Amino acid sequence: MFEVQEGAIVLGILYTSIALCARLWFYKSSCWFTDRQMCSWLLPFLPSLTLFCHRCWIRKMFATAALLVFVCLTTTTTHADHHHEPCHTHNMTGLMSVMNLKGETKAFGSFTYDSVGRKLRFTSNESHPADTSLGLDLLMLFDEGIFYEIDIKNHSCEKKKLQMSLHPFDIPDDAKFHSTVTTGSSSVKGEGLKVNIWTGPLTNMKGSYSMSVTKGCLPVSTFYFTETTSFLFSNMDVELEIKDPDLLVVPSVCHGKPVEDTPEGTVNSFLNEFM
């Protein structure tokens, strides 16, 4: 509905600009006609103007045309910028893998993400043969700036402070739109996936990220580049629901735990758990 209204406004502006320019042409080209009555039949179809003097009218004409062109350009640019604002993802349950650029699987497991409460639970799959992060169980509370490293088998828990809240399940608010690409084929139906690429710097540490997100705001993969290493986070078998809300509740083994001191130079984050 808004696109139709914007189109109508732009068409109206273009018509007015053309009509005003046409009137200017008729008056400035009057020497081409022996009798101005020859074109008087067309003037009623053009917007009327009050002519105080010929030179004043010409100046006003150019000023009006310049203003109309500026409005057109401003409207178009604003619409394009609005179209590429970062979106926020849905509640999700699925599988996630983490690989470094050497091809080593750093983690493979299940995740549950609450997009409203900004809570994440990730548990590594011990049955995955290439998973090198066995026993990893993380509960991230991004809004609180706290996360828990949980060991259910040994009934232990560590509570730590988050220094960086970036994670591969939501686009940061300050992310910059890079481009739209199609993975696979764009010409064969069902054989391609169109994604938006968002990029930005890492916070509290040197590096950057590149996130691929579907048109429906579903994160597909995220590259994290740091000075020492780089990782690829991939999401699979995603369902847009929280199947087990209890996974996002702090377990009893973590109750009453104090926040541990962070060693100098350490940046606690979801990313750093795999480094």
Backbone hydrogen bonds, N-H to C=O, Kabsch-Sander energy under -0.5 kcal/mol:
donor,donor_aa,acceptor,acceptor_aa,energy
5,Q,1,M,-1.9
6,E,2,F,-2.6
7,G,3,E,-2.2
8,A,4,V,-2.2
9,I,5,Q,-2.2
10,V,6,E,-2.4
11,L,7,G,-2.5
12,G,8,A,-2.3
13,I,9,I,-2.4
14,L,10,V,-2.6
15,Y,11,L,-2.6
16,T,12,G,-2.4
17,S,13,I,-2.4
18,I,14,L,-2.6
19,A,15,Y,-2.7
20,L,16,T,-2.6
21,C,17,S,-2.4
22,A,18,I,-2.4
23,R,19,A,-2.2
24,L,20,L,-2.2
25,W,21,C,-2.2
26,F,22,A,-2.1
27,Y,23,R,-2.1
28,K,24,L,-2.8
29,S,25,W,-1.8
30,S,27,Y,-1.0
32,W,29,S,-2.1
33,F,30,S,-1.4
38,M,35,D,-2.1
39,C,36,R,-1.4
40,S,37,Q,-0.6
42,L,39,C,-1.5
43,L,39,C,-1.1
45,F,42,L,-1.7
46,L,43,L,-1.8
51,L,49,L,-0.7
52,F,50,T,-0.9
57,W,53,C,-2.2
58,I,54,H,-1.9
59,R,55,R,-2.1
60,K,56,C,-2.3
61,M,57,W,-2.3
62,F,58,I,-2.2
63,A,59,R,-2.1
64,T,60,K,-2.5
65,A,61,M,-2.4
66,A,62,F,-2.4
67,L,63,A,-2.0
68,L,64,T,-2.4
69,V,65,A,-2.3
70,F,66,A,-2.1
71,V,67,L,-2.2
72,C,68,L,-2.2
73,L,69,V,-2.4
74,T,70,F,-2.5
75,T,71,V,-2.5
76,T,72,C,-2.1
77,T,73,L,-2.4
78,T,74,T,-2.4
79,H,75,T,-1.8
80,A,76,T,-1.9
81,D,77,T,-2.4
82,H,78,T,-2.3
83,H,79,H,-1.7
84,H,80,A,-0.8
84,H,81,D,-0.8
85,E,82,H,-1.2
92,M,113,Y,-2.2
93,T,239,E,-2.1
94,G,111,F,-2.0
95,L,236,M,-2.8
96,M,109,G,-2.8
97,S,234,S,-2.2
98,V,107,A,-2.9
99,M,232,L,-2.1
100,N,104,E,-2.0
101,L,230,S,-0.9
103,G,100,N,-2.0
106,K,98,V,-2.8
106,K,104,E,-0.8
107,A,98,V,-1.6
109,G,96,M,-2.3
110,S,123,T,-2.0
111,F,94,G,-2.6
112,T,121,R,-1.9
113,Y,92,M,-3.1
114,D,119,K,-2.9
115,S,113,Y,-0.7
118,R,114,D,-1.2
119,K,114,D,-1.3
120,L,140,M,-2.2
121,R,112,T,-2.3
122,F,138,L,-2.3
123,T,110,S,-2.4
124,S,136,L,-2.8
125,N,108,F,-3.6
126,E,124,S,-0.8
128,H,125,N,-1.5
131,D,128,H,-1.2
132,T,105,T,-1.0
132,T,130,A,-0.5
136,L,133,S,-1.6
138,L,122,F,-2.9
139,L,148,Y,-2.0
140,M,120,L,-3.3
141,L,139,L,-0.5
141,L,146,I,-2.7
142,F,118,R,-1.6
142,F,140,M,-0.7
143,D,118,R,-0.7
145,G,141,L,-1.0
146,I,141,L,-1.9
147,F,160,K,-2.3
148,Y,139,L,-2.5
149,E,158,E,-2.5
150,I,137,D,-2.8
150,I,148,Y,-0.7
151,D,156,S,-2.6
155,H,152,I,-0.7
156,S,151,D,-2.3
158,E,149,E,-2.1
159,K,258,P,-0.6
160,K,147,F,-2.8
160,K,158,E,-0.5
162,L,145,G,-2.5
163,Q,268,N,-2.5
164,M,268,N,-1.5
170,D,167,H,-0.9
171,I,87,C,-0.5
175,A,172,P,-1.6
176,K,199,T,-2.9
178,H,197,I,-3.2
179,S,197,I,-0.9
181,V,195,V,-2.4
183,T,181,V,-0.5
183,T,193,L,-2.8
185,S,191,E,-2.9
189,K,187,S,-0.6
191,E,188,V,-2.0
193,L,183,T,-2.3
195,V,181,V,-3.0
196,N,213,V,-3.4
197,I,179,S,-3.2
198,W,196,N,-0.5
198,W,211,M,-2.7
199,T,176,K,-2.4
200,G,209,Y,-1.4
202,L,207,G,-2.0
208,S,225,F,-2.1
209,Y,200,G,-2.4
210,S,223,F,-2.1
211,M,198,W,-3.4
212,S,221,S,-2.9
213,V,196,N,-2.4
213,V,211,M,-0.5
214,T,218,L,-2.1
215,K,194,K,-0.8
217,C,214,T,-2.0
220,V,212,S,-2.9
221,S,212,S,-1.1
222,T,233,F,-2.3
223,F,210,S,-2.8
224,Y,231,F,-2.5
225,F,208,S,-3.2
226,T,224,Y,-0.5
226,T,229,T,-1.9
227,E,206,K,-0.7
231,F,224,Y,-2.1
232,L,99,M,-3.1
233,F,222,T,-2.9
233,F,231,F,-0.5
234,S,97,S,-2.4
234,S,232,L,-0.5
235,N,220,V,-2.5
236,M,95,L,-2.9
239,E,93,T,-2.9
241,E,239,E,-1.9
243,K,241,E,-0.8
247,L,244,D,-1.7
248,L,245,P,-1.7
249,V,246,D,-1.4
254,C,251,P,-2.0
255,H,252,S,-1.1
257,K,254,C,-1.7
260,E,159,K,-2.9
266,T,263,P,-2.0
268,N,266,T,-0.6
273,E,269,S,-0.8
273,E,270,F,-0.6
274,F,271,L,-1.9
275,M,272,N,-1.1
